[in-house]
């Protein structure tokens, strides 16, 4: 299986990436299942009109989506995501989170996501809350309200 892949919300991390053209994301056989997968990623992340652009020609959110696309292209078993929606507008964030939830279900992938966004966390099957390096709480399929309540508890007991 492919090794785990990481993507980050920092534009500097994305800036080192070249655009999708010329990268491993451009698969030569347009009819291969891999190309169909890459095309689905490009469409879902709304990158089609950005394929020929260099990193300095992309907004922070677009650079973030390129980093996500590159991480997802090889269908790794585990994806580590640091604030994956940090540079995205609300619509792009929701589209990405729905897509990530879909690939967890359809491809049996594992996503380990670090986020301070209760909305993003609510898409998870499991949310582990840390306080001072220890597990404070562990929720299975939590609602946004349960996440907010737990964050409030962490603050009160802090």
Residue pairs with C-beta under 8 A, 6 or more apart in sequence:
1 76
1 77
2 74
2 75
2 76
2 77
3 76
4 76
4 77
4 78
4 79
4 80
5 70
5 71
5 72
5 74
5 76
5 78
5 79
5 80
6 71
6 79
6 80
6 81
6 82
7 13
7 64
7 67
7 68
7 70
7 71
7 79
7 80
7 81
7 82
7 84
8 14
8 67
8 82
8 83
9 64
9 82
9 83
9 84
9 85
9 86
9 87
11 60
11 63
11 64
11 87
13 67
14 55
14 58
14 60
14 63
14 64
14 66
14 67
15 55
15 56
15 63
16 55
17 23
17 55
17 63
17 66
17 67
17 70
18 54
18 55
19 50
19 51
19 52
19 53
19 54
19 55
19 58
19 66
20 26
20 42
20 47
20 50
20 51
20 66
20 69
20 70
21 51
21 52
23 70
24 70
24 73
24 74
25 38
25 69
25 70
25 73
26 38
27 34
27 35
27 38
29 35
37 73
37 75
38 69
38 73
41 47
41 69
41 72
41 73
42 48
42 51
42 69
44 95
44 96
44 99
45 65
45 68
45 69
45 92
45 95
45 96
45 99
46 65
46 92
46 95
47 62
47 65
47 66
47 69
50 58
50 62
50 66
53 62
55 63
55 66
58 66
60 87
61 87
61 88
61 89
61 92
63 87
64 84
64 86
64 87
64 88
65 88
65 92
65 96
68 81
68 84
68 96
71 79
71 81
72 79
72 103
75 103
75 107
75 109
76 109
77 108
77 109
77 110
78 109
78 110
78 111
78 112
79 100
79 109
79 110
79 111
79 112
80 111
80 112
80 113
81 100
81 111
81 112
81 113
81 114
82 113
82 114
83 114
83 115
83 116
83 117
84 96
84 100
84 113
84 115
84 120
85 92
85 93
85 96
85 97
85 115
85 117
85 120
86 117
88 96
93 117
93 119
93 120
97 119
97 120
97 123
98 123
100 111
100 113
100 123
101 123
103 109
103 111
104 110
104 111
104 125
111 124
113 120
113 121
113 124
115 121
118 144
118 147
118 148
118 151
119 144
121 127
121 142
121 144
121 147
122 142
122 143
122 144
122 147
124 142
125 140
125 141
126 138
126 139
126 140
126 141
127 138
127 139
127 142
127 147
127 150
128 135
128 137
128 138
129 135
129 136
129 137
129 138
129 139
129 150
129 151
129 154
130 136
131 154
131 157
131 158
136 150
136 153
136 154
137 150
137 153
137 154
139 146
139 147
139 150
142 150
